[in-house]
Structures are given as C-alpha cells and as structure tokens.
C-alpha cells in the first residue's frame, strides 16, 4: 500500500498560537508505523519532485534515529491538485489536513482500497497516535 503525506497541519501543528510549529503528538510513532509501506510526500513543500525541503523540515521535528525513515520517503510531482501526485493503480491512504472538495470528489471515484484521512490536530491533538495504532498497524 502507498502512503501519501502532507506536513503542515498534518504532522506539524500550524495556525494555533500555543502549538504552532510543534510536532504532533505521536509523530515518532507515526513515522515508525510507516516503515512497512511505500511512502510519498504529497505536500506543497515537494510538488516539484524534490524531496530536500520536506526532509529538512521534518528532521527538525524527529530524533536523529528517525532521519533515515524521513530520507526514504519519496517525492511526488503535482500541479494544481494533490491528487495529481497519487498513483491511482495502487491502494493508498492519503493523510492531509486540508483536502479540497475537488480532491474529495476524485477520492470518492477511487476503489475501496483508495482513501484519504483528514487529520485535524486542533480537534484531536493525538490523532497521529491513533492512526499509528489503529490504521497503520
């Protein structure tokens, strides 16, 4: 299964004065739970296929022993909608905090094994822990 990852608001808090620019609770466990999967960046930080910026960002938020896990996450290329960066021939889960109505429409046209999970760290600060335990295990 392929896993697609957003960063801001999904793994790193944003737009919340008391947690902005902090790692989400359970980020390390989430990264470890990704190990058995083919994992890809699906973030504005990597829309051109260059993984260096997301790697640089994420390595500030995970311990050094997880840097190799960050380095193995592959880039994607997309233009206007993130769904352009998804391999629709494979099952996948896409984790993002801000999925547009057009992107949801595209996801709904996929198969049963193709899904998106909207992450809301404001409402559920421990959502990554739950995902690592209940979805990726």
Legacy VTK file of the C-alpha trace (Angstrom):
# vtk DataFile Version 3.0
C-alpha trace
ASCII
DATASET POLYDATA
POINTS 137 float
0.000 0.000 0.000
1.154 3.530 -0.775
1.002 6.239 1.868
0.897 9.933 0.939
1.818 12.589 3.488
1.171 16.254 3.950
3.317 18.086 6.520
1.828 21.385 7.722
-1.220 20.808 9.886
-0.884 17.050 9.458
2.383 16.185 11.198
3.371 19.667 12.366
0.921 21.998 14.102
0.067 25.244 12.316
-2.293 28.169 12.882
-2.712 27.589 16.601
-0.909 30.035 18.864
0.031 27.611 21.643
1.231 24.723 19.450
2.298 26.341 16.163
5.486 24.820 14.715
5.461 21.900 17.139
5.423 18.252 16.185
2.097 16.495 16.571
1.813 14.106 19.493
2.867 10.664 18.326
4.875 11.860 15.337
7.727 9.434 16.064
5.318 6.501 16.454
3.580 7.528 13.233
6.881 7.644 11.312
7.837 4.205 12.662
4.413 2.810 11.676
5.071 3.931 8.082
8.075 1.604 7.708
6.255 -1.307 6.018
4.662 0.999 3.421
5.754 2.787 0.260
5.584 6.364 1.485
5.463 9.588 -0.521
5.442 13.317 0.148
2.214 14.941 -1.008
2.889 18.443 0.230
3.409 21.912 -1.203
6.991 21.563 0.012
7.601 18.856 -2.609
5.270 19.446 -5.548
8.200 19.631 -7.987
9.617 16.186 -7.150
12.469 17.483 -5.000
12.349 15.848 -1.534
15.024 18.046 0.081
12.698 20.676 1.613
10.324 18.204 3.330
13.318 16.241 4.603
14.857 19.412 6.019
11.595 20.412 7.715
10.801 17.010 9.191
14.294 16.309 10.509
13.854 19.297 12.828
10.910 17.515 14.461
12.063 13.900 14.754
15.009 12.410 16.663
18.164 11.586 14.650
17.426 7.863 14.805
14.382 8.518 12.563
16.222 10.591 9.943
16.724 7.526 7.740
12.948 6.993 7.816
12.446 10.563 6.623
15.052 10.095 3.872
13.262 7.052 2.451
10.011 8.989 1.798
9.789 9.507 -1.943
8.798 12.705 -3.756
5.747 13.275 -5.931
5.072 15.748 -8.707
1.782 17.606 -8.988
0.487 20.960 -10.171
-2.927 22.201 -9.008
-4.469 19.296 -7.114
-2.543 16.927 -4.879
-4.496 14.031 -6.341
-2.339 14.502 -9.469
0.602 13.115 -7.464
-1.182 9.899 -6.462
-0.613 6.552 -8.189
-4.212 5.510 -8.863
-3.212 1.991 -9.938
-2.420 1.067 -6.288
-4.227 1.047 -2.968
-3.317 4.059 -0.844
-4.055 6.204 2.168
-3.506 9.937 1.907
-3.081 11.884 5.161
-3.802 15.618 4.890
-5.374 18.360 6.971
-6.906 20.329 4.094
-8.458 18.290 1.296
-10.392 20.372 -1.208
-13.912 19.436 -2.370
-12.465 18.657 -5.827
-9.876 16.345 -4.293
-12.568 14.608 -2.180
-14.589 14.100 -5.358
-11.610 12.410 -7.013
-11.036 10.191 -3.927
-14.699 9.147 -3.972
-14.239 7.944 -7.571
-11.431 5.604 -6.471
-11.646 1.999 -5.391
-12.343 0.674 -1.898
-8.616 0.479 -1.113
-8.019 4.116 -2.025
-8.793 6.569 0.735
-7.946 9.869 2.336
-7.911 10.571 6.051
-8.315 14.178 7.056
-6.116 14.996 10.024
-7.336 17.692 12.425
-4.724 18.295 15.102
-6.762 21.148 16.580
-9.734 18.913 17.365
-7.711 15.778 18.042
-4.095 16.535 19.024
-3.388 12.799 19.432
-4.744 11.773 16.043
-1.348 10.588 14.736
-1.026 8.238 17.717
-4.476 6.831 16.924
-3.607 6.441 13.237
-0.332 4.664 14.055
-2.168 2.280 16.377
-5.467 1.738 14.549
-4.839 2.359 10.847
-1.195 1.586 10.078
-0.629 -1.357 12.414
LINES 1 138
137 0 1 2 3 4 5 6 7 8 9 10 11 12 13 14 15 16 17 18 19 20 21 22 23 24 25 26 27 28 29 30 31 32 33 34 35 36 37 38 39 40 41 42 43 44 45 46 47 48 49 50 51 52 53 54 55 56 57 58 59 60 61 62 63 64 65 66 67 68 69 70 71 72 73 74 75 76 77 78 79 80 81 82 83 84 85 86 87 88 89 90 91 92 93 94 95 96 97 98 99 100 101 102 103 104 105 106 107 108 109 110 111 112 113 114 115 116 117 118 119 120 121 122 123 124 125 126 127 128 129 130 131 132 133 134 135 136
